[in-house]
């Protein structure tokens, strides 16, 4: 089972302001690109249909609750 801590660590290591694909268990970045299409193309070549694709922000900002 994936923990939010593992997902946070994977995202922390991902390049900022990029499209990234996280593994199905969301513990590692499996593809990175400048566009959504670039990431989907990489995933298609890998035969990966289970990864989650998202856009990282230009900068990580602290969260105040």
mmCIF file of the N, C-alpha and C atoms, coordinates in Angstrom:
data_MODEL
# 
_entry.id   MODEL 
# 
loop_
_atom_site.group_PDB 
_atom_site.id 
_atom_site.type_symbol 
_atom_site.label_atom_id 
_atom_site.label_alt_id 
_atom_site.label_comp_id 
_atom_site.label_asym_id 
_atom_site.label_entity_id 
_atom_site.label_seq_id 
_atom_site.pdbx_PDB_ins_code 
_atom_site.Cartn_x 
_atom_site.Cartn_y 
_atom_site.Cartn_z 
_atom_site.occupancy 
_atom_site.B_iso_or_equiv 
_atom_site.pdbx_formal_charge 
_atom_site.auth_seq_id 
_atom_site.auth_comp_id 
_atom_site.auth_asym_id 
_atom_site.auth_atom_id 
_atom_site.pdbx_PDB_model_num 
ATOM 1   N N  . UNK A 1 1  ? 0.834  -1.187 0.000   1.00 0.00 ? 1  UNK A N  1 
ATOM 2   C CA . UNK A 1 1  ? 0.000  0.000  0.000   1.00 0.00 ? 1  UNK A CA 1 
ATOM 3   C C  . UNK A 1 1  ? 0.876  1.246  0.000   1.00 0.00 ? 1  UNK A C  1 
ATOM 4   N N  . UNK A 1 2  ? 0.550  2.184  -0.853  1.00 0.00 ? 2  UNK A N  1 
ATOM 5   C CA . UNK A 1 2  ? 1.299  3.418  -0.976  1.00 0.00 ? 2  UNK A CA 1 
ATOM 6   C C  . UNK A 1 2  ? 1.001  4.345  0.197   1.00 0.00 ? 2  UNK A C  1 
ATOM 7   N N  . UNK A 1 3  ? 2.041  4.968  0.701   1.00 0.00 ? 3  UNK A N  1 
ATOM 8   C CA . UNK A 1 3  ? 1.832  5.949  1.750   1.00 0.00 ? 3  UNK A CA 1 
ATOM 9   C C  . UNK A 1 3  ? 1.976  7.338  1.158   1.00 0.00 ? 3  UNK A C  1 
ATOM 10  N N  . UNK A 1 4  ? 1.316  8.313  1.763   1.00 0.00 ? 4  UNK A N  1 
ATOM 11  C CA . UNK A 1 4  ? 1.440  9.682  1.274   1.00 0.00 ? 4  UNK A CA 1 
ATOM 12  C C  . UNK A 1 4  ? 2.876  10.168 1.422   1.00 0.00 ? 4  UNK A C  1 
ATOM 13  N N  . UNK A 1 5  ? 3.616  9.607  2.374   1.00 0.00 ? 5  UNK A N  1 
ATOM 14  C CA . UNK A 1 5  ? 5.013  9.969  2.554   1.00 0.00 ? 5  UNK A CA 1 
ATOM 15  C C  . UNK A 1 5  ? 5.840  9.549  1.342   1.00 0.00 ? 5  UNK A C  1 
ATOM 16  N N  . UNK A 1 6  ? 5.600  8.352  0.810   1.00 0.00 ? 6  UNK A N  1 
ATOM 17  C CA . UNK A 1 6  ? 6.320  7.871  -0.368  1.00 0.00 ? 6  UNK A CA 1 
ATOM 18  C C  . UNK A 1 6  ? 5.988  8.734  -1.578  1.00 0.00 ? 6  UNK A C  1 
ATOM 19  N N  . UNK A 1 7  ? 4.728  9.103  -1.745  1.00 0.00 ? 7  UNK A N  1 
ATOM 20  C CA . UNK A 1 7  ? 4.323  9.970  -2.846  1.00 0.00 ? 7  UNK A CA 1 
ATOM 21  C C  . UNK A 1 7  ? 4.982  11.336 -2.706  1.00 0.00 ? 7  UNK A C  1 
ATOM 22  N N  . UNK A 1 8  ? 4.975  11.890 -1.510  1.00 0.00 ? 8  UNK A N  1 
ATOM 23  C CA . UNK A 1 8  ? 5.604  13.200 -1.269  1.00 0.00 ? 8  UNK A CA 1 
ATOM 24  C C  . UNK A 1 8  ? 7.090  13.170 -1.610  1.00 0.00 ? 8  UNK A C  1 
ATOM 25  N N  . UNK A 1 9  ? 7.761  12.097 -1.224  1.00 0.00 ? 9  UNK A N  1 
ATOM 26  C CA . UNK A 1 9  ? 9.194  11.971 -1.520  1.00 0.00 ? 9  UNK A CA 1 
ATOM 27  C C  . UNK A 1 9  ? 9.434  11.891 -3.026  1.00 0.00 ? 9  UNK A C  1 
ATOM 28  N N  . UNK A 1 10 ? 8.621  11.137 -3.747  1.00 0.00 ? 10 UNK A N  1 
ATOM 29  C CA . UNK A 1 10 ? 8.759  11.032 -5.199  1.00 0.00 ? 10 UNK A CA 1 
ATOM 30  C C  . UNK A 1 10 ? 8.549  12.391 -5.853  1.00 0.00 ? 10 UNK A C  1 
ATOM 31  N N  . UNK A 1 11 ? 7.533  13.114 -5.414  1.00 0.00 ? 11 UNK A N  1 
ATOM 32  C CA . UNK A 1 11 ? 7.261  14.432 -5.985  1.00 0.00 ? 11 UNK A CA 1 
ATOM 33  C C  . UNK A 1 11 ? 8.344  15.443 -5.628  1.00 0.00 ? 11 UNK A C  1 
ATOM 34  N N  . UNK A 1 12 ? 8.888  15.342 -4.439  1.00 0.00 ? 12 UNK A N  1 
ATOM 35  C CA . UNK A 1 12 ? 9.951  16.256 -4.013  1.00 0.00 ? 12 UNK A CA 1 
ATOM 36  C C  . UNK A 1 12 ? 11.181 16.116 -4.916  1.00 0.00 ? 12 UNK A C  1 
ATOM 37  N N  . UNK A 1 13 ? 11.418 14.911 -5.423  1.00 0.00 ? 13 UNK A N  1 
ATOM 38  C CA . UNK A 1 13 ? 12.567 14.653 -6.293  1.00 0.00 ? 13 UNK A CA 1 
ATOM 39  C C  . UNK A 1 13 ? 12.275 14.975 -7.763  1.00 0.00 ? 13 UNK A C  1 
ATOM 40  N N  . UNK A 1 14 ? 11.010 15.177 -8.101  1.00 0.00 ? 14 UNK A N  1 
ATOM 41  C CA . UNK A 1 14 ? 10.626 15.436 -9.492  1.00 0.00 ? 14 UNK A CA 1 
ATOM 42  C C  . UNK A 1 14 ? 11.029 16.855 -9.907  1.00 0.00 ? 14 UNK A C  1 
ATOM 43  N N  . UNK A 1 15 ? 11.343 17.029 -11.185 1.00 0.00 ? 15 UNK A N  1 
ATOM 44  C CA . UNK A 1 15 ? 11.679 18.376 -11.662 1.00 0.00 ? 15 UNK A CA 1 
ATOM 45  C C  . UNK A 1 15 ? 10.484 19.316 -11.536 1.00 0.00 ? 15 UNK A C  1 
ATOM 46  N N  . UNK A 1 16 ? 10.758 20.545 -11.167 1.00 0.00 ? 16 UNK A N  1 
ATOM 47  C CA . UNK A 1 16 ? 9.704  21.554 -11.058 1.00 0.00 ? 16 UNK A CA 1 
ATOM 48  C C  . UNK A 1 16 ? 9.244  21.993 -12.444 1.00 0.00 ? 16 UNK A C  1 
ATOM 49  N N  . UNK A 1 17 ? 8.000  22.445 -12.518 1.00 0.00 ? 17 UNK A N  1 
ATOM 50  C CA . UNK A 1 17 ? 7.388  22.980 -13.737 1.00 0.00 ? 17 UNK A CA 1 
ATOM 51  C C  . UNK A 1 17 ? 7.511  21.999 -14.909 1.00 0.00 ? 17 UNK A C  1 
ATOM 52  N N  . UNK A 1 18 ? 7.234  20.743 -14.634 1.00 0.00 ? 18 UNK A N  1 
ATOM 53  C CA . UNK A 1 18 ? 7.305  19.682 -15.639 1.00 0.00 ? 18 UNK A CA 1 
ATOM 54  C C  . UNK A 1 18 ? 6.089  18.777 -15.517 1.00 0.00 ? 18 UNK A C  1 
ATOM 55  N N  . UNK A 1 19 ? 5.859  18.020 -16.572 1.00 0.00 ? 19 UNK A N  1 
ATOM 56  C CA . UNK A 1 19 ? 4.868  16.957 -16.507 1.00 0.00 ? 19 UNK A CA 1 
ATOM 57  C C  . UNK A 1 19 ? 5.589  15.705 -16.066 1.00 0.00 ? 19 UNK A C  1 
ATOM 58  N N  . UNK A 1 20 ? 5.020  14.987 -15.123 1.00 0.00 ? 20 UNK A N  1 
ATOM 59  C CA . UNK A 1 20 ? 5.653  13.767 -14.616 1.00 0.00 ? 20 UNK A CA 1 
ATOM 60  C C  . UNK A 1 20 ? 4.621  12.648 -14.546 1.00 0.00 ? 20 UNK A C  1 
ATOM 61  N N  . UNK A 1 21 ? 5.120  11.431 -14.683 1.00 0.00 ? 21 UNK A N  1 
ATOM 62  C CA . UNK A 1 21 ? 4.281  10.243 -14.509 1.00 0.00 ? 21 UNK A CA 1 
ATOM 63  C C  . UNK A 1 21 ? 4.798  9.509  -13.287 1.00 0.00 ? 21 UNK A C  1 
ATOM 64  N N  . UNK A 1 22 ? 3.910  9.255  -12.352 1.00 0.00 ? 22 UNK A N  1 
ATOM 65  C CA . UNK A 1 22 ? 4.247  8.482  -11.163 1.00 0.00 ? 22 UNK A CA 1 
ATOM 66  C C  . UNK A 1 22 ? 3.859  7.031  -11.401 1.00 0.00 ? 22 UNK A C  1 
ATOM 67  N N  . UNK A 1 23 ? 4.678  6.119  -10.897 1.00 0.00 ? 23 UNK A N  1 
ATOM 68  C CA . UNK A 1 23 ? 4.376  4.692  -11.004 1.00 0.00 ? 23 UNK A CA 1 
ATOM 69  C C  . UNK A 1 23 ? 2.984  4.414  -10.431 1.00 0.00 ? 23 UNK A C  1 
ATOM 70  N N  . UNK A 1 24 ? 2.428  3.270  -10.774 1.00 0.00 ? 24 UNK A N  1 
ATOM 71  C CA . UNK A 1 24 ? 1.079  2.914  -10.326 1.00 0.00 ? 24 UNK A CA 1 
ATOM 72  C C  . UNK A 1 24 ? 0.935  2.990  -8.810  1.00 0.00 ? 24 UNK A C  1 
ATOM 73  N N  . UNK A 1 25 ? 2.005  2.657  -8.084  1.00 0.00 ? 25 UNK A N  1 
ATOM 74  C CA . UNK A 1 25 ? 1.944  2.740  -6.620  1.00 0.00 ? 25 UNK A CA 1 
ATOM 75  C C  . UNK A 1 25 ? 2.362  4.122  -6.100  1.00 0.00 ? 25 UNK A C  1 
ATOM 76  N N  . UNK A 1 26 ? 2.639  5.041  -7.033  1.00 0.00 ? 26 UNK A N  1 
ATOM 77  C CA . UNK A 1 26 ? 2.971  6.439  -6.729  1.00 0.00 ? 26 UNK A CA 1 
ATOM 78  C C  . UNK A 1 26 ? 4.200  6.599  -5.836  1.00 0.00 ? 26 UNK A C  1 
ATOM 79  N N  . UNK A 1 27 ? 5.182  5.706  -5.985  1.00 0.00 ? 27 UNK A N  1 
ATOM 80  C CA . UNK A 1 27 ? 6.386  5.792  -5.162  1.00 0.00 ? 27 UNK A CA 1 
ATOM 81  C C  . UNK A 1 27 ? 7.607  6.288  -5.935  1.00 0.00 ? 27 UNK A C  1 
ATOM 82  N N  . UNK A 1 28 ? 7.503  6.361  -7.279  1.00 0.00 ? 28 UNK A N  1 
ATOM 83  C CA . UNK A 1 28 ? 8.641  6.859  -8.054  1.00 0.00 ? 28 UNK A CA 1 
ATOM 84  C C  . UNK A 1 28 ? 8.173  7.500  -9.349  1.00 0.00 ? 28 UNK A C  1 
ATOM 85  N N  . UNK A 1 29 ? 8.997  8.414  -9.851  1.00 0.00 ? 29 UNK A N  1 
ATOM 86  C CA . UNK A 1 29 ? 8.742  9.064  -11.132 1.00 0.00 ? 29 UNK A CA 1 
ATOM 87  C C  . UNK A 1 29 ? 9.263  8.137  -12.227 1.00 0.00 ? 29 UNK A C  1 
ATOM 88  N N  . UNK A 1 30 ? 8.407  7.817  -13.196 1.00 0.00 ? 30 UNK A N  1 
ATOM 89  C CA . UNK A 1 30 ? 8.808  6.910  -14.263 1.00 0.00 ? 30 UNK A CA 1 
ATOM 90  C C  . UNK A 1 30 ? 9.001  7.609  -15.601 1.00 0.00 ? 30 UNK A C  1 
ATOM 91  N N  . UNK A 1 31 ? 8.492  8.840  -15.744 1.00 0.00 ? 31 UNK A N  1 
ATOM 92  C CA . UNK A 1 31 ? 8.686  9.600  -16.975 1.00 0.00 ? 31 UNK A CA 1 
ATOM 93  C C  . UNK A 1 31 ? 8.538  11.090 -16.663 1.00 0.00 ? 31 UNK A C  1 
ATOM 94  N N  . UNK A 1 32 ? 9.291  11.899 -17.390 1.00 0.00 ? 32 UNK A N  1 
ATOM 95  C CA . UNK A 1 32 ? 9.266  13.357 -17.224 1.00 0.00 ? 32 UNK A CA 1 
ATOM 96  C C  . UNK A 1 32 ? 9.267  13.982 -18.606 1.00 0.00 ? 32 UNK A C  1 
ATOM 97  N N  . UNK A 1 33 ? 8.541  15.079 -18.763 1.00 0.00 ? 33 UNK A N  1 
ATOM 98  C CA . UNK A 1 33 ? 8.547  15.788 -20.043 1.00 0.00 ? 33 UNK A CA 1 
ATOM 99  C C  . UNK A 1 33 ? 8.098  17.222 -19.886 1.00 0.00 ? 33 UNK A C  1 
ATOM 100 N N  . UNK A 1 34 ? 8.331  17.994 -20.932 1.00 0.00 ? 34 UNK A N  1 
ATOM 101 C CA . UNK A 1 34 ? 7.924  19.394 -20.944 1.00 0.00 ? 34 UNK A CA 1 
ATOM 102 C C  . UNK A 1 34 ? 6.434  19.543 -21.240 1.00 0.00 ? 34 UNK A C  1 
ATOM 103 N N  . UNK A 1 35 ? 5.835  18.478 -21.811 1.00 0.00 ? 35 UNK A N  1 
ATOM 104 C CA . UNK A 1 35 ? 4.411  18.527 -22.136 1.00 0.00 ? 35 UNK A CA 1 
ATOM 105 C C  . UNK A 1 35 ? 3.741  17.205 -21.747 1.00 0.00 ? 35 UNK A C  1 
ATOM 106 N N  . UNK A 1 36 ? 2.435  17.265 -21.639 1.00 0.00 ? 36 UNK A N  1 
ATOM 107 C CA . UNK A 1 36 ? 1.644  16.064 -21.353 1.00 0.00 ? 36 UNK A CA 1 
ATOM 108 C C  . UNK A 1 36 ? 1.869  15.032 -22.455 1.00 0.00 ? 36 UNK A C  1 
ATOM 109 N N  . UNK A 1 37 ? 1.868  15.500 -23.703 1.00 0.00 ? 37 UNK A N  1 
ATOM 110 C CA . UNK A 1 37 ? 2.042  14.612 -24.843 1.00 0.00 ? 37 UNK A CA 1 
ATOM 111 C C  . UNK A 1 37 ? 3.395  13.901 -24.807 1.00 0.00 ? 37 UNK A C  1 
ATOM 112 N N  . UNK A 1 38 ? 4.435  14.603 -24.382 1.00 0.00 ? 38 UNK A N  1 
ATOM 113 C CA . UNK A 1 38 ? 5.760  13.987 -24.293 1.00 0.00 ? 38 UNK A CA 1 
ATOM 114 C C  . UNK A 1 38 ? 5.764  12.852 -23.271 1.00 0.00 ? 38 UNK A C  1 
ATOM 115 N N  . UNK A 1 39 ? 5.118  13.076 -22.143 1.00 0.00 ? 39 UNK A N  1 
ATOM 116 C CA . UNK A 1 39 ? 5.059  12.039 -21.108 1.00 0.00 ? 39 UNK A CA 1 
ATOM 117 C C  . UNK A 1 39 ? 4.218  10.852 -21.573 1.00 0.00 ? 39 UNK A C  1 
ATOM 118 N N  . UNK A 1 40 ? 3.072  11.112 -22.185 1.00 0.00 ? 40 UNK A N  1 
ATOM 119 C CA . UNK A 1 40 ? 2.246  9.990  -22.656 1.00 0.00 ? 40 UNK A CA 1 
ATOM 120 C C  . UNK A 1 40 ? 2.965  9.195  -23.739 1.00 0.00 ? 40 UNK A C  1 
ATOM 121 N N  . UNK A 1 41 ? 3.722  9.874  -24.586 1.00 0.00 ? 41 UNK A N  1 
ATOM 122 C CA . UNK A 1 41 ? 4.497  9.177  -25.611 1.00 0.00 ? 41 UNK A CA 1 
ATOM 123 C C  . UNK A 1 41 ? 5.539  8.258  -24.974 1.00 0.00 ? 41 UNK A C  1 
ATOM 124 N N  . UNK A 1 42 ? 6.233  8.743  -23.956 1.00 0.00 ? 42 UNK A N  1 
ATOM 125 C CA . UNK A 1 42 ? 7.222  7.921  -23.254 1.00 0.00 ? 42 UNK A CA 1 
ATOM 126 C C  . UNK A 1 42 ? 6.562  6.719  -22.595 1.00 0.00 ? 42 UNK A C  1 
ATOM 127 N N  . UNK A 1 43 ? 5.415  6.944  -21.956 1.00 0.00 ? 43 UNK A N  1 
ATOM 128 C CA . UNK A 1 43 ? 4.700  5.846  -21.304 1.00 0.00 ? 43 UNK A CA 1 
ATOM 129 C C  . UNK A 1 43 ? 4.234  4.815  -22.328 1.00 0.00 ? 43 UNK A C  1 
ATOM 130 N N  . UNK A 1 44 ? 3.741  5.276  -23.474 1.00 0.00 ? 44 UNK A N  1 
ATOM 131 C CA . UNK A 1 44 ? 3.299  4.350  -24.522 1.00 0.00 ? 44 UNK A CA 1 
ATOM 132 C C  . UNK A 1 44 ? 4.457  3.489  -25.012 1.00 0.00 ? 44 UNK A C  1 
ATOM 133 N N  . UNK A 1 45 ? 5.638  4.090  -25.197 1.00 0.00 ? 45 UNK A N  1 
ATOM 134 C CA . UNK A 1 45 ? 6.811  3.319  -25.641 1.00 0.00 ? 45 UNK A CA 1 
ATOM 135 C C  . UNK A 1 45 ? 7.219  2.285  -24.592 1.00 0.00 ? 45 UNK A C  1 
ATOM 136 N N  . UNK A 1 46 ? 6.984  2.601  -23.319 1.00 0.00 ? 46 UNK A N  1 
ATOM 137 C CA . UNK A 1 46 ? 7.313  1.678  -22.230 1.00 0.00 ? 46 UNK A CA 1 
ATOM 138 C C  . UNK A 1 46 ? 6.227  0.622  -22.039 1.00 0.00 ? 46 UNK A C  1 
ATOM 139 N N  . UNK A 1 47 ? 5.072  0.832  -22.664 1.00 0.00 ? 47 UNK A N  1 
ATOM 140 C CA . UNK A 1 47 ? 3.950  -0.077 -22.466 1.00 0.00 ? 47 UNK A CA 1 
ATOM 141 C C  . UNK A 1 47 ? 3.251  0.134  -21.133 1.00 0.00 ? 47 UNK A C  1 
ATOM 142 N N  . UNK A 1 48 ? 3.431  1.298  -20.559 1.00 0.00 ? 48 UNK A N  1 
ATOM 143 C CA . UNK A 1 48 ? 2.869  1.622  -19.239 1.00 0.00 ? 48 UNK A CA 1 
ATOM 144 C C  . UNK A 1 48 ? 1.485  2.238  -19.404 1.00 0.00 ? 48 UNK A C  1 
ATOM 145 N N  . UNK A 1 49 ? 0.477  1.598  -18.835 1.00 0.00 ? 49 UNK A N  1 
ATOM 146 C CA . UNK A 1 49 ? -0.888 2.123  -18.901 1.00 0.00 ? 49 UNK A CA 1 
ATOM 147 C C  . UNK A 1 49 ? -1.442 2.459  -17.523 1.00 0.00 ? 49 UNK A C  1 
ATOM 148 N N  . UNK A 1 50 ? -0.623 2.306  -16.488 1.00 0.00 ? 50 UNK A N  1 
ATOM 149 C CA . UNK A 1 50 ? -1.119 2.467  -15.119 1.00 0.00 ? 50 UNK A CA 1 
ATOM 150 C C  . UNK A 1 50 ? -0.604 3.703  -14.380 1.00 0.00 ? 50 UNK A C  1 
ATOM 151 N N  . UNK A 1 51 ? 0.345  4.413  -14.958 1.00 0.00 ? 51 UNK A N  1 
ATOM 152 C CA . UNK A 1 51 ? 0.934  5.551  -14.250 1.00 0.00 ? 51 UNK A CA 1 
ATOM 153 C C  . UNK A 1 51 ? -0.012 6.744  -14.192 1.00 0.00 ? 51 UNK A C  1 
ATOM 154 N N  . UNK A 1 52 ? 0.145  7.526  -13.140 1.00 0.00 ? 52 UNK A N  1 
ATOM 155 C CA . UNK A 1 52 ? -0.623 8.756  -12.963 1.00 0.00 ? 52 UNK A CA 1 
ATOM 156 C C  . UNK A 1 52 ? 0.219  9.924  -13.471 1.00 0.00 ? 52 UNK A C  1 
ATOM 157 N N  . UNK A 1 53 ? -0.374 10.763 -14.319 1.00 0.00 ? 53 UNK A N  1 
ATOM 158 C CA . UNK A 1 53 ? 0.344  11.898 -14.894 1.00 0.00 ? 53 UNK A CA 1 
ATOM 159 C C  . UNK A 1 53 ? -0.132 13.181 -14.225 1.00 0.00 ? 53 UNK A C  1 
ATOM 160 N N  . UNK A 1 54 ? 0.829  14.018 -13.861 1.00 0.00 ? 54 UNK A N  1 
ATOM 161 C CA . UNK A 1 54 ? 0.477  15.306 -13.259 1.00 0.00 ? 54 UNK A CA 1 
ATOM 162 C C  . UNK A 1 54 ? 1.525  16.346 -13.576 1.00 0.00 ? 54 UNK A C  1 
ATOM 163 N N  . UNK A 1 55 ? 1.171  17.599 -13.343 1.00 0.00 ? 55 UNK A N  1 
ATOM 164 C CA . UNK A 1 55 ? 2.062  18.736 -13.597 1.00 0.00 ? 55 UNK A CA 1 
ATOM 165 C C  . UNK A 1 55 ? 2.607  19.212 -12.267 1.00 0.00 ? 55 UNK A C  1 
ATOM 166 N N  . UNK A 1 56 ? 3.927  19.341 -12.185 1.00 0.00 ? 56 UNK A N  1 
ATOM 167 C CA . UNK A 1 56 ? 4.521  19.873 -10.960 1.00 0.00 ? 56 UNK A CA 1 
ATOM 168 C C  . UNK A 1 56 ? 4.488  21.398 -11.014 1.00 0.00 ? 56 UNK A C  1 
ATOM 169 N N  . UNK A 1 57 ? 4.444  22.041 -9.867  1.00 0.00 ? 57 UNK A N  1 
ATOM 170 C CA . UNK A 1 57 ? 4.369  23.511 -9.835  1.00 0.00 ? 57 UNK A CA 1 
ATOM 171 C C  . UNK A 1 57 ? 5.729  24.132 -10.145 1.00 0.00 ? 57 UNK A C  1 
ATOM 172 N N  . UNK A 1 58 ? 5.751  25.424 -10.472 1.00 0.00 ? 58 UNK A N  1 
ATOM 173 C CA . UNK A 1 58 ? 7.022  26.119 -10.697 1.00 0.00 ? 58 UNK A CA 1 
ATOM 174 C C  . UNK A 1 58 ? 7.897  26.156 -9.448  1.00 0.00 ? 58 UNK A C  1 
ATOM 175 N N  . UNK A 1 59 ? 7.271  26.120 -8.271  1.00 0.00 ? 59 UNK A N  1 
ATOM 176 C CA . UNK A 1 59 ? 7.999  26.108 -7.006  1.00 0.00 ? 59 UNK A CA 1 
ATOM 177 C C  . UNK A 1 59 ? 7.093  25.477 -5.951  1.00 0.00 ? 59 UNK A C  1 
ATOM 178 N N  . UNK A 1 60 ? 7.724  24.791 -4.987  1.00 0.00 ? 60 UNK A N  1 
ATOM 179 C CA . UNK A 1 60 ? 6.939  24.243 -3.880  1.00 0.00 ? 60 UNK A CA 1 
ATOM 180 C C  . UNK A 1 60 ? 6.818  25.337 -2.828  1.00 0.00 ? 60 UNK A C  1 
ATOM 181 N N  . UNK A 1 61 ? 5.621  25.615 -2.420  1.00 0.00 ? 61 UNK A N  1 
ATOM 182 C CA . UNK A 1 61 ? 5.359  26.642 -1.431  1.00 0.00 ? 61 UNK A CA 1 
ATOM 183 C C  . UNK A 1 61 ? 4.957  25.990 -0.109  1.00 0.00 ? 61 UNK A C  1 
ATOM 184 N N  . UNK A 1 62 ? 5.375  26.571 0.999   1.00 0.00 ? 62 UNK A N  1 
ATOM 185 C CA . UNK A 1 62 ? 4.947  26.020 2.282   1.00 0.00 ? 62 UNK A CA 1 
ATOM 186 C C  . UNK A 1 62 ? 3.432  26.164 2.457   1.00 0.00 ? 62 UNK A C  1 
ATOM 187 N N  . UNK A 1 63 ? 2.856  25.211 3.116   1.00 0.00 ? 63 UNK A N  1 
ATOM 188 C CA . UNK A 1 63 ? 1.419  25.211 3.372   1.00 0.00 ? 63 UNK A CA 1 
ATOM 189 C C  . UNK A 1 63 ? 1.158  25.669 4.804   1.00 0.00 ? 63 UNK A C  1 
ATOM 190 N N  . UNK A 1 64 ? 0.320  26.654 4.925   1.00 0.00 ? 64 UNK A N  1 
ATOM 191 C CA . UNK A 1 64 ? -0.047 27.133 6.261   1.00 0.00 ? 64 UNK A CA 1 
ATOM 192 C C  . UNK A 1 64 ? -1.483 26.709 6.546   1.00 0.00 ? 64 UNK A C  1 
ATOM 193 N N  . UNK A 1 65 ? -1.693 26.087 7.668   1.00 0.00 ? 65 UNK A N  1 
ATOM 194 C CA . UNK A 1 65 ? -3.039 25.652 8.047   1.00 0.00 ? 65 UNK A CA 1 
ATOM 195 C C  . UNK A 1 65 ? -3.591 26.514 9.139   1.00 0.00 ? 65 UNK A C  1 
# 
